[in-house]
């Protein structure tokens, strides 16, 4: 409960910028509450006037009724509209904060969580948070003011009789508390199952070609059905708890009302009370049922929102990528690995006591079987994964001492898995720090990557929208756009991680010419992870890796002469 209170206070803090709008909400719902009390007062005057035979104000009463309805509508509009303003603004602000946080989280977070669960947090959970803040506050203000107004009127009319209502409040409080615990648990389950639904959808959409080619539609439909059904079950359980809780509370209120009416009908209670006052009292007591029900129903909104708030704040409180470095050097490309070790959470060492000195301007090829640690090594270099022990030095400066954006802005990387965005070809090449690049520079990079010709054959050339993940292009075309992006960056360190594996022979021939030109630039340090060994024969240094360690290193000819691990890899590759 203490933790819940802290979370709720943190949530309410997001509403502070909107205190001016909140005053308009209170004004609106205050007007609405006043009209509720005025209904009972008006009834008193009408009945008393009829009983007394006073016809002076009878023509005024219809006008007062219309006026009351007008002010009720005005109050509800003011309260409802400005609540919606706060609601949507809160969702907007939270989504911006959560998205900004996601961009700053370490790569390990994305390995540990599916994209479906991540998007559920930013799309579904953030939306649910408003239920605990602005939505519940709306009900609290609107129905709270009505309840206070009606209770005030009832106390004013007959305070002894009104005290009977308070006898039943502890019972209502106990029911609300029990329902709260159950709804909190179910709310968290609903959010988890919503993540499962998102996960299935994203996997089937991203892998739609595999789904179709392996006739997996029925299997994916079954997975979607099962995850959706789990979500449905949890949601319906919440509805059951809410809808059982509400009638029981109403039943208790009705017992309270019946008791009041029974007592009120005793002549000694009201004494000399007029018929108008009697009817007004019963009307006000009857009107009390609806706002009290709403105030008990607020529990469902509160628990749903609080469960979402816990989830969202848990994400916002996660440690971000460590960016404690203060050095902002202009790198030359000298890289030195000193006893570098990378160990995963399950104590599996991807890289162990790795020592390697790469001179500025050198081209170094990393080879070895799958799982040897080649990609892990370059991931440490750009700090996608953090060193467990040892150190990496760039131009003699420890990697951890270099400011993160400065580091990454001076390393160009082409990955095996090409990532393209649903934007134009130009925007995909001139991405991020490159977005200010001139058209001439973009075209020059595309020509260097042998991508210009096929780009010009696209419907709008460089302005062609590539669609989701650029899947309208062939693997080789996508790879060449990624290479053009790296060439445009013109960084002192170039990393090619299996960069030619998706290319056909003709594309590879063109790309290899582009790479040869880049590698011949002695101002650029190039690290190549090659699938086809023929692409790295001219490297200055070839490093053979196995189980995160160096087993051999040397030039192509020297390693062949040793007839060791590289020789065996080369022979196998040649045979293929």
C-alpha positions as CSV (number, residue, x, y, z in Angstrom):
1,X,0.0,0.0,0.0
2,X,2.9,2.4,0.9
3,X,4.4,1.6,-2.5
4,X,1.1,2.2,-4.2
5,X,0.8,5.6,-2.5
6,X,4.2,6.6,-3.8
7,X,3.3,5.5,-7.4
8,X,0.0,7.4,-7.2
9,X,1.8,10.6,-6.0
10,X,4.3,10.2,-8.8
11,X,1.4,9.8,-11.2
12,X,-0.5,12.9,-9.9
13,X,2.8,14.9,-10.3
14,X,2.2,14.6,-14.1
15,X,-1.0,16.6,-13.7
16,X,0.7,19.6,-12.0
17,X,1.2,21.5,-15.3
18,X,-2.5,21.4,-15.9
19,X,-3.7,22.9,-12.5
20,X,-5.3,25.8,-14.4
21,X,-7.4,23.5,-16.5
22,X,-8.1,21.4,-13.3
23,X,-9.8,24.6,-11.9
24,X,-12.1,24.7,-14.9
25,X,-12.9,21.0,-14.3
26,X,-13.8,21.7,-10.7
27,X,-15.9,24.8,-11.7
28,X,-17.7,22.7,-14.4
29,X,-18.5,19.8,-12.1
30,X,-19.3,22.2,-9.2
31,X,-22.0,23.8,-11.4
32,X,-23.3,20.2,-12.2
33,X,-23.3,19.3,-8.5
34,X,-25.2,22.5,-7.6
35,X,-27.9,21.6,-10.1
36,X,-28.3,18.1,-8.5
37,X,-29.0,19.7,-5.1
38,X,-31.2,22.4,-6.8
39,X,-33.5,19.7,-8.2
40,X,-34.4,18.6,-4.6
41,X,-34.8,22.2,-3.5
42,X,-37.0,23.0,-6.6
43,X,-39.3,20.0,-5.9
44,X,-39.8,21.3,-2.3
45,X,-40.9,24.8,-3.6
46,X,-43.2,23.3,-6.3
47,X,-45.0,20.9,-3.9
48,X,-45.2,23.5,-1.1
49,X,-46.6,26.0,-3.6
50,X,-49.2,23.5,-4.9
51,X,-50.2,22.6,-1.3
52,X,-50.6,26.2,-0.3
53,X,-52.5,27.0,-3.4
54,X,-49.9,29.7,-4.2
55,X,-50.0,30.3,-8.0
56,X,-47.8,33.3,-8.2
57,X,-44.6,31.5,-9.1
58,X,-46.1,28.5,-11.0
59,X,-45.1,30.1,-14.3
60,X,-41.6,30.6,-13.1
61,X,-41.0,26.9,-12.2
62,X,-40.9,25.6,-15.9
63,X,-38.3,28.3,-16.7
64,X,-36.2,27.3,-13.6
65,X,-36.3,23.6,-14.8
66,X,-35.0,24.6,-18.3
67,X,-32.3,26.8,-16.6
68,X,-31.2,24.0,-14.3
69,X,-30.9,21.6,-17.3
70,X,-28.9,24.3,-19.2
71,X,-26.5,24.8,-16.3
72,X,-26.1,21.0,-15.8
73,X,-25.2,20.6,-19.5
74,X,-22.8,23.5,-19.3
75,X,-21.1,22.1,-16.1
76,X,-20.9,18.6,-17.6
77,X,-19.4,20.0,-20.9
78,X,-16.8,22.1,-19.0
79,X,-15.8,19.2,-16.8
80,X,-15.9,16.5,-19.5
81,X,-14.0,18.5,-22.1
82,X,-11.2,19.8,-19.9
83,X,-10.8,16.3,-18.4
84,X,-10.3,15.0,-21.9
85,X,-7.7,17.7,-22.6
86,X,-5.8,16.6,-19.5
87,X,-6.3,12.9,-20.4
88,X,-4.9,13.2,-23.9
89,X,-2.1,15.5,-22.8
90,X,-1.1,13.0,-20.1
91,X,-1.0,10.2,-22.6
92,X,1.0,12.3,-25.0
93,X,3.6,13.3,-22.3
94,X,3.9,9.8,-21.0
95,X,4.3,8.3,-24.4
96,X,7.1,10.8,-25.3
97,X,8.9,10.0,-22.0
98,X,8.5,6.2,-22.4
99,X,9.6,6.3,-26.1
100,X,12.6,8.5,-25.2
101,X,13.5,6.0,-22.4
102,X,13.3,3.1,-24.9
103,X,15.8,4.8,-27.2
104,X,18.2,5.2,-24.2
105,X,18.0,1.6,-22.9
106,X,20.9,-0.8,-23.4
107,X,20.7,-3.3,-26.2
108,X,20.3,-6.1,-23.7
109,X,16.8,-4.9,-22.8
110,X,15.7,-5.6,-26.4
111,X,17.3,-9.1,-26.2
112,X,15.4,-9.9,-23.0
113,X,12.0,-8.6,-24.1
114,X,9.9,-9.3,-27.2
115,X,8.9,-6.3,-29.4
116,X,5.3,-7.2,-28.8
117,X,5.6,-6.6,-25.0
118,X,7.6,-3.5,-25.5
119,X,5.0,-1.9,-27.9
120,X,2.2,-3.0,-25.5
121,X,3.8,-0.8,-22.8
122,X,4.0,2.3,-24.9
123,X,0.6,1.8,-26.7
124,X,-1.7,0.0,-24.2
125,X,-0.2,0.4,-20.7
126,X,0.3,4.2,-21.1
127,X,-3.3,4.5,-22.2
128,X,-4.4,2.6,-19.1
129,X,-2.4,4.9,-16.8
130,X,-5.0,7.7,-17.4
131,X,-7.6,5.5,-15.7
132,X,-5.7,5.9,-12.4
133,X,-5.1,9.6,-12.8
134,X,-7.3,11.9,-14.8
135,X,-10.3,9.5,-15.3
136,X,-10.5,8.6,-11.6
137,X,-10.0,12.2,-10.6
138,X,-12.8,13.2,-12.9
139,X,-15.2,10.7,-11.2
140,X,-13.9,11.8,-7.8
141,X,-14.5,15.5,-8.5
142,X,-17.7,15.1,-10.4
143,X,-19.5,12.6,-8.1
144,X,-17.6,13.6,-5.0
145,X,-19.0,17.2,-5.3
146,X,-22.5,15.8,-6.0
147,X,-22.2,13.5,-2.9
148,X,-21.0,16.3,-0.7
149,X,-23.7,18.6,-2.0
150,X,-26.5,16.1,-1.4
151,X,-25.2,15.1,2.0
152,X,-25.0,18.7,3.0
153,X,-28.6,19.2,2.0
154,X,-29.6,16.1,3.9
155,X,-27.8,17.2,7.0
156,X,-29.4,20.6,6.7
157,X,-32.8,19.0,6.3
158,X,-32.5,16.4,9.1
159,X,-29.0,15.6,10.5
160,X,-30.1,12.8,12.8
161,X,-31.7,10.8,10.0
162,X,-28.7,11.4,7.7
163,X,-26.4,9.8,10.3
164,X,-28.0,6.5,9.5
165,X,-26.3,6.5,6.1
166,X,-22.8,6.5,7.7
167,X,-23.5,3.3,9.6
168,X,-23.2,1.4,6.3
169,X,-20.0,3.1,5.0
170,X,-17.5,0.7,6.7
171,X,-19.3,-2.3,5.0
172,X,-19.0,-0.6,1.6
173,X,-15.3,0.2,2.3
174,X,-14.5,-3.4,3.1
175,X,-16.1,-4.6,-0.1
176,X,-14.2,-2.0,-2.1
177,X,-10.9,-3.0,-0.6
178,X,-11.4,-6.7,-1.3
179,X,-12.4,-6.0,-4.9
180,X,-9.4,-3.7,-5.3
181,X,-6.8,-6.5,-4.5
182,X,-8.5,-8.9,-7.0
183,X,-8.7,-6.2,-9.8
184,X,-5.1,-5.2,-9.4
185,X,-3.9,-8.7,-9.9
186,X,-6.2,-9.2,-12.9
187,X,-5.2,-5.8,-14.4
188,X,-1.6,-6.9,-14.4
189,X,-2.5,-10.2,-16.1
190,X,-4.5,-8.4,-18.7
191,X,-1.5,-6.2,-19.6
192,X,0.8,-9.2,-19.8
193,X,-1.6,-11.1,-22.1
194,X,-2.0,-7.9,-24.2
195,X,1.8,-8.1,-24.7
196,X,1.5,-11.7,-25.8
197,X,-1.2,-10.8,-28.4
198,X,1.0,-8.0,-29.7
199,X,4.0,-10.4,-29.9
200,X,2.1,-12.9,-32.0
201,X,0.8,-10.2,-34.4
202,X,4.3,-8.6,-34.9
203,X,6.0,-12.0,-35.5
204,X,3.4,-13.1,-38.1
205,X,3.5,-9.6,-39.8
206,X,7.3,-9.4,-39.9
207,X,7.6,-13.1,-40.9
208,X,4.6,-13.1,-43.3
209,X,6.8,-14.5,-46.2
210,X,7.8,-17.5,-44.0
211,X,4.2,-18.0,-42.8
212,X,2.9,-18.2,-46.3
213,X,5.7,-20.3,-47.8
214,X,5.5,-22.9,-45.0
215,X,1.6,-22.7,-45.0
216,X,1.7,-21.6,-41.3
217,X,-1.5,-19.6,-41.4
218,X,-3.5,-22.1,-39.4
219,X,-0.7,-22.4,-36.7
220,X,-0.4,-18.6,-36.4
221,X,-4.2,-18.2,-36.2
222,X,-4.2,-20.8,-33.4
223,X,-1.5,-18.9,-31.5
224,X,-3.4,-15.7,-32.0
225,X,-6.6,-17.3,-30.8
226,X,-5.0,-18.8,-27.7
227,X,-3.2,-15.5,-26.7
228,X,-6.4,-13.5,-27.4
229,X,-8.5,-15.9,-25.4
230,X,-6.2,-15.6,-22.4
231,X,-6.6,-11.9,-22.7
232,X,-10.4,-12.2,-23.0
233,X,-10.5,-14.5,-19.9
234,X,-8.6,-12.1,-17.7
235,X,-10.7,-9.2,-19.0
236,X,-13.9,-11.0,-18.3
237,X,-12.8,-11.9,-14.8
238,X,-12.2,-8.2,-14.2
239,X,-15.7,-7.5,-15.5
240,X,-17.1,-10.1,-13.1
241,X,-15.4,-8.6,-10.1
242,X,-16.5,-5.1,-11.0
243,X,-20.1,-6.1,-11.8
244,X,-20.5,-8.2,-8.6
245,X,-19.0,-5.5,-6.5
246,X,-21.3,-2.8,-7.9
247,X,-24.7,-4.5,-7.3
248,X,-23.6,-5.5,-3.8
249,X,-22.7,-1.9,-3.0
250,X,-26.0,-0.8,-4.5
251,X,-27.8,-3.3,-2.4
252,X,-26.2,-2.0,0.7
253,X,-27.1,1.6,-0.3
254,X,-30.7,0.5,-1.0
255,X,-30.9,-1.0,2.5
256,X,-29.6,2.3,3.9
257,X,-32.2,4.1,1.8
258,X,-35.0,1.8,2.9
259,X,-34.0,2.3,6.5
260,X,-34.1,6.0,6.0
261,X,-37.5,6.0,4.4
262,X,-38.9,3.7,7.1
263,X,-37.6,6.0,9.8
264,X,-38.7,9.1,7.9
265,X,-42.2,7.8,7.6
266,X,-42.5,7.9,11.4
267,X,-44.4,11.2,12.3
268,X,-42.2,11.9,15.3
269,X,-39.1,12.1,13.1
270,X,-40.1,14.9,10.8
271,X,-42.7,16.4,13.1
272,X,-44.0,19.6,11.5
273,X,-42.2,19.0,8.2
274,X,-44.1,20.1,5.1
275,X,-44.8,17.6,2.2
276,X,-42.4,19.6,0.0
277,X,-39.5,19.2,2.5
278,X,-40.3,15.5,3.0
279,X,-40.3,14.8,-0.8
280,X,-37.2,17.0,-1.2
281,X,-35.4,14.9,1.4
282,X,-36.3,11.6,-0.1
283,X,-35.4,12.9,-3.6
284,X,-32.0,14.0,-2.4
285,X,-31.5,10.7,-0.6
286,X,-32.5,8.8,-3.8
287,X,-30.1,11.0,-6.0
288,X,-27.3,10.0,-3.6
289,X,-27.3,6.4,-4.9
290,X,-25.9,7.1,-8.4
291,X,-22.8,9.2,-7.4
292,X,-22.0,6.7,-4.5
293,X,-22.1,3.9,-7.0
294,X,-19.8,5.8,-9.4
295,X,-17.4,6.5,-6.5
296,X,-17.2,2.7,-5.7
297,X,-16.8,1.9,-9.5
298,X,-13.8,4.2,-9.5
299,X,-12.0,1.3,-7.8
300,X,-11.8,-0.6,-11.1
301,X,-10.4,2.4,-13.0
302,X,-7.9,3.0,-10.2
303,X,-6.6,-0.6,-10.0
304,X,-6.4,-0.9,-13.8
305,X,-4.5,2.4,-14.0
306,X,-2.2,1.6,-11.0
307,X,-1.2,-1.8,-12.5
308,X,-0.3,0.1,-15.7
309,X,1.5,2.8,-13.8
310,X,3.6,0.2,-12.0
311,X,4.6,-1.3,-15.4
312,X,5.3,2.1,-17.0
313,X,7.3,3.5,-14.0
314,X,9.2,0.2,-13.8
315,X,10.4,0.8,-17.4
316,X,11.1,4.5,-16.7
317,X,13.3,3.5,-13.7
318,X,15.4,1.0,-15.6
319,X,19.1,1.9,-15.8
320,X,20.0,3.5,-19.1
321,X,23.1,3.0,-21.2
322,X,26.1,4.1,-19.3
323,X,27.4,7.3,-20.8
324,X,29.9,8.5,-18.2
325,X,32.6,9.3,-20.8
326,X,33.6,12.9,-21.1
327,X,36.3,12.6,-23.8
328,X,35.3,13.7,-27.4
329,X,38.4,12.9,-29.5
330,X,38.5,13.0,-33.3
331,X,39.5,9.3,-33.8
332,X,42.2,8.1,-36.1
333,X,41.2,4.4,-35.9
334,X,43.9,2.8,-33.7
335,X,42.1,0.0,-31.8
336,X,43.6,-2.1,-29.0
337,X,41.8,-4.9,-27.2
338,X,43.5,-5.6,-23.8
339,X,42.3,-8.8,-22.0
340,X,38.8,-8.0,-23.2
341,X,36.1,-10.3,-21.8
342,X,32.4,-10.5,-22.4
343,X,30.2,-12.8,-20.3
344,X,26.5,-13.1,-20.6
345,X,24.0,-13.4,-17.7
346,X,24.1,-17.2,-17.8
347,X,27.9,-17.1,-17.3
348,X,28.7,-18.1,-20.9
349,X,31.8,-16.3,-22.1
350,X,31.3,-14.9,-25.6
351,X,34.8,-13.2,-25.6
352,X,37.6,-14.4,-23.3
353,X,40.9,-12.5,-22.6
354,X,41.0,-11.1,-26.1
355,X,44.2,-9.2,-27.1
356,X,44.6,-7.6,-30.5
357,X,46.3,-4.4,-31.7
358,X,44.8,-2.9,-34.9
359,X,46.8,0.0,-36.4
360,X,45.0,3.0,-37.8
361,X,44.2,2.5,-41.5
362,X,44.5,-1.3,-41.3
363,X,42.0,-3.7,-42.7
364,X,41.4,-6.6,-40.3
365,X,39.3,-9.6,-41.2
366,X,37.6,-11.7,-38.4
367,X,36.9,-15.3,-39.5
368,X,35.7,-18.4,-37.7
369,X,32.7,-20.7,-37.4
370,X,29.3,-19.5,-36.3
371,X,29.3,-18.7,-32.6
372,X,33.1,-17.9,-32.4
373,X,32.4,-14.4,-31.0
374,X,33.0,-12.3,-34.1
375,X,29.8,-10.2,-33.9
376,X,30.1,-10.0,-30.1
377,X,33.6,-8.4,-30.5
378,X,32.4,-5.6,-32.8
379,X,29.3,-5.1,-30.6
380,X,31.6,-4.3,-27.7
381,X,33.4,-1.8,-29.9
382,X,30.2,0.3,-30.4
383,X,29.1,-0.5,-26.8
384,X,26.0,-2.4,-27.8
385,X,27.3,-4.8,-25.2
386,X,29.5,-3.8,-22.3
387,X,32.8,-5.3,-21.4
388,X,32.7,-7.7,-18.4
389,X,36.4,-7.2,-17.7
390,X,39.6,-6.0,-19.5
391,X,39.6,-2.9,-21.7
392,X,39.4,-1.6,-25.3
393,X,41.4,1.5,-26.2
394,X,40.7,3.8,-29.2
395,X,43.8,6.0,-30.0
396,X,45.0,5.1,-26.5
397,X,41.7,6.3,-24.8
398,X,39.7,3.8,-22.8
399,X,36.4,3.0,-24.5
400,X,34.4,3.9,-21.3
401,X,36.0,7.4,-21.2
402,X,34.7,8.4,-24.6
403,X,31.3,10.1,-24.8
404,X,28.8,7.6,-26.3
405,X,27.5,9.7,-29.2
406,X,31.0,10.8,-30.0
407,X,32.1,7.2,-30.2
408,X,29.2,5.9,-32.3
409,X,29.3,8.9,-34.7
410,X,32.8,7.9,-35.7
411,X,32.1,4.2,-36.4
412,X,30.1,3.2,-39.5
413,X,28.6,-0.2,-39.3
414,X,26.9,-2.5,-41.9
415,X,25.1,-5.4,-40.2
416,X,24.2,-8.8,-41.5
417,X,20.6,-8.1,-40.8
418,X,19.9,-4.9,-42.8
419,X,17.5,-2.4,-41.1
420,X,15.7,-0.1,-43.5
421,X,12.9,2.3,-42.4
422,X,9.5,3.0,-44.0
423,X,10.8,6.2,-45.5
424,X,12.3,7.4,-48.8
425,X,15.6,6.0,-50.2
426,X,17.2,9.3,-49.6
427,X,16.1,9.3,-45.9
428,X,17.4,5.8,-45.4
429,X,20.8,6.7,-46.8
430,X,21.1,10.1,-45.1
431,X,19.8,8.8,-41.7
432,X,20.3,10.3,-38.2
433,X,23.5,12.4,-38.0
434,X,23.6,12.3,-41.9
435,X,20.2,13.9,-42.5
436,X,21.7,17.2,-43.5
437,X,23.8,15.6,-46.3
438,X,23.4,17.2,-49.7
439,X,21.7,15.3,-52.6
440,X,25.1,15.2,-54.3
441,X,26.7,13.5,-51.4
442,X,23.9,11.0,-51.1
443,X,24.1,10.1,-54.8
444,X,27.9,9.9,-54.6
445,X,27.6,7.4,-51.7
446,X,24.9,5.4,-53.6
447,X,27.2,5.3,-56.7
448,X,30.1,4.1,-54.6
449,X,27.9,1.3,-53.3
450,X,26.7,0.5,-56.8
451,X,23.1,1.3,-55.8
452,X,22.5,4.4,-57.9
453,X,21.4,2.5,-61.1
454,X,18.7,0.4,-59.4
455,X,17.5,3.4,-57.3
456,X,17.0,5.4,-60.5
457,X,14.8,2.6,-61.8
458,X,12.5,2.9,-58.8
459,X,9.1,4.7,-59.4
460,X,10.2,8.0,-57.7
461,X,14.0,7.4,-57.7
462,X,15.5,8.6,-54.4
463,X,12.1,9.8,-53.2
464,X,10.6,6.3,-53.4
465,X,9.1,5.1,-50.1
466,X,10.6,1.7,-49.3
467,X,7.7,0.4,-47.2
468,X,8.1,-1.6,-44.0
469,X,11.7,-2.9,-43.6
470,X,12.3,-2.1,-47.2
471,X,10.9,-5.6,-48.2
472,X,9.9,-4.3,-51.7
473,X,13.7,-4.5,-52.5
474,X,15.8,-7.6,-53.1
475,X,18.3,-8.7,-50.4
476,X,21.2,-7.4,-52.5
477,X,19.5,-4.0,-53.1
478,X,18.7,-3.6,-49.4
479,X,22.3,-4.4,-48.5
480,X,23.7,-1.9,-51.0
481,X,21.5,0.9,-49.5
482,X,22.9,0.0,-46.1
483,X,26.4,0.1,-47.5
484,X,25.7,3.5,-49.1
485,X,24.6,4.8,-45.7
486,X,28.0,3.6,-44.2
487,X,30.0,5.1,-47.0
488,X,28.1,8.5,-46.6
489,X,29.0,8.5,-42.9
490,X,32.7,8.5,-43.9
491,X,33.8,7.5,-40.4
492,X,37.4,6.7,-39.4
493,X,36.3,3.1,-38.4
494,X,34.2,0.9,-40.7
495,X,32.7,-2.4,-39.5
496,X,31.3,-4.8,-42.1
497,X,29.5,-7.6,-40.3
498,X,28.7,-10.3,-42.9
499,X,27.9,-7.4,-45.2
500,X,28.0,-9.3,-48.5
501,X,26.2,-12.5,-47.3
502,X,22.9,-11.4,-48.8
503,X,24.2,-10.5,-52.2
504,X,24.2,-12.5,-55.4
505,X,27.4,-13.0,-57.3
506,X,26.9,-9.9,-59.6
507,X,26.0,-7.6,-56.6
508,X,28.9,-9.0,-54.6
509,X,31.3,-8.2,-57.4
510,X,30.2,-4.6,-57.5
511,X,30.1,-4.3,-53.7
512,X,33.6,-5.8,-53.4
513,X,34.9,-3.1,-55.8
514,X,33.3,-0.5,-53.5
515,X,34.8,-2.1,-50.4
516,X,38.2,-2.4,-52.0
517,X,38.2,1.3,-52.7
518,X,37.1,2.0,-49.1
519,X,39.7,-0.4,-47.7
520,X,42.5,1.2,-49.8
521,X,41.8,4.4,-47.9
522,X,44.5,4.3,-45.3
523,X,42.7,6.9,-43.2
524,X,40.0,4.3,-42.5
525,X,40.3,1.3,-40.2
526,X,38.1,-1.5,-41.4
527,X,37.0,-4.6,-39.6
528,X,35.4,-7.2,-41.8
529,X,33.5,-10.2,-40.6
530,X,33.3,-12.3,-43.8
531,X,31.0,-15.2,-44.8
532,X,32.9,-15.8,-48.0
533,X,36.6,-16.0,-47.4
534,X,37.4,-14.8,-50.9
535,X,36.3,-11.3,-49.9
536,X,39.1,-10.9,-47.3
537,X,42.1,-12.3,-49.0
538,X,43.7,-8.8,-49.4
539,X,43.2,-7.9,-45.7
540,X,46.3,-6.6,-43.9
541,X,45.5,-9.0,-41.0
542,X,43.3,-12.1,-40.7
543,X,42.2,-13.1,-37.2
544,X,40.8,-16.6,-36.8
545,X,38.5,-16.9,-33.8
546,X,37.1,-19.8,-31.9
547,X,35.1,-19.8,-28.6
548,X,35.8,-16.1,-28.1
549,X,39.6,-16.3,-28.5
550,X,42.2,-15.9,-31.2
551,X,43.5,-19.2,-32.5
552,X,45.5,-17.9,-35.5
553,X,46.4,-14.5,-37.0
554,X,48.4,-13.4,-40.0
555,X,48.1,-12.6,-43.7
556,X,46.2,-14.8,-46.1
557,X,49.3,-16.4,-47.6
558,X,51.0,-16.9,-44.2
559,X,47.9,-18.6,-42.7
560,X,47.5,-20.9,-45.7
561,X,51.2,-21.9,-45.3
562,X,50.5,-22.9,-41.7
563,X,47.8,-25.3,-42.8
564,X,46.0,-24.8,-39.5
565,X,42.4,-23.6,-38.7
566,X,42.3,-21.0,-41.5
567,X,43.6,-23.4,-44.1
568,X,40.8,-25.8,-43.2
569,X,38.2,-23.0,-43.3
570,X,39.5,-21.9,-46.7
571,X,39.5,-25.4,-48.1
572,X,35.9,-25.9,-47.0
573,X,34.9,-22.5,-48.4
574,X,36.6,-23.2,-51.7
575,X,34.8,-26.6,-52.0
576,X,31.5,-24.8,-51.5
